[in-house]
Amino acid sequence: MKKKPISDYLSIGSSVGICAALGVVVGALLQNLVFWLCIGAGAGVVVGAVLALYNQKTP
């Protein structure tokens, strides 16, 4: 198994944190905090994974 650099995990973690924070803000504005927190965290995982794959393909 190939070792991954720590920067891959940081990009995924930071995107989850940023999207979850945006989800909390949107949820607070729309009066449905938990729903938007889950959507934000899910979107953060997807965005972070795509960014990690994109960074691996570029030399």
C-alpha positions in Angstrom: 0.0 0.0 0.0 1.4 3.4 -1.0 1.8 6.0 1.7 -0.1 9.3 1.2 1.3 12.6 2.2 -0.4 14.4 5.1 -1.4 17.2 2.7 -4.1 14.9 1.1 -5.7 14.4 4.5 -5.5 18.1 5.3 -7.3 19.1 2.1 -10.1 16.6 2.8 -10.4 17.7 6.4 -10.3 21.4 5.6 -12.9 21.1 2.8 -15.2 19.1 5.2 -14.8 21.8 7.9 -15.4 24.7 5.5 -18.5 23.1 3.9 -19.9 22.1 7.3 -19.4 25.7 8.5 -21.2 27.0 5.4 -24.0 24.4 6.1 -24.3 25.7 9.7 -24.7 29.3 8.4 -27.3 28.3 5.8 -29.1 26.1 8.3 -29.2 29.0 10.8 -30.7 31.3 8.2 -33.2 28.7 7.0 -34.2 27.5 10.6 -33.0 23.9 9.9 -29.5 23.5 11.3 -29.0 19.8 11.5 -30.2 19.1 7.9 -27.9 21.7 6.4 -25.0 20.6 8.6 -25.3 17.1 7.2 -25.5 18.4 3.7 -22.5 20.6 4.2 -20.4 17.8 5.7 -21.4 15.4 2.9 -20.5 18.0 0.2 -17.2 18.6 2.0 -16.3 15.0 1.8 -17.0 14.8 -1.9 -15.2 18.0 -2.7 -12.2 17.0 -0.6 -12.0 13.6 -2.2 -12.1 15.1 -5.7 -9.4 17.6 -4.8 -7.2 14.9 -3.4 -7.6 12.8 -6.6 -7.0 15.9 -8.8 -3.8 16.7 -6.8 -2.5 13.1 -7.3 -2.9 13.2 -11.1 -1.0 16.5 -11.5 2.8 15.9 -11.6 
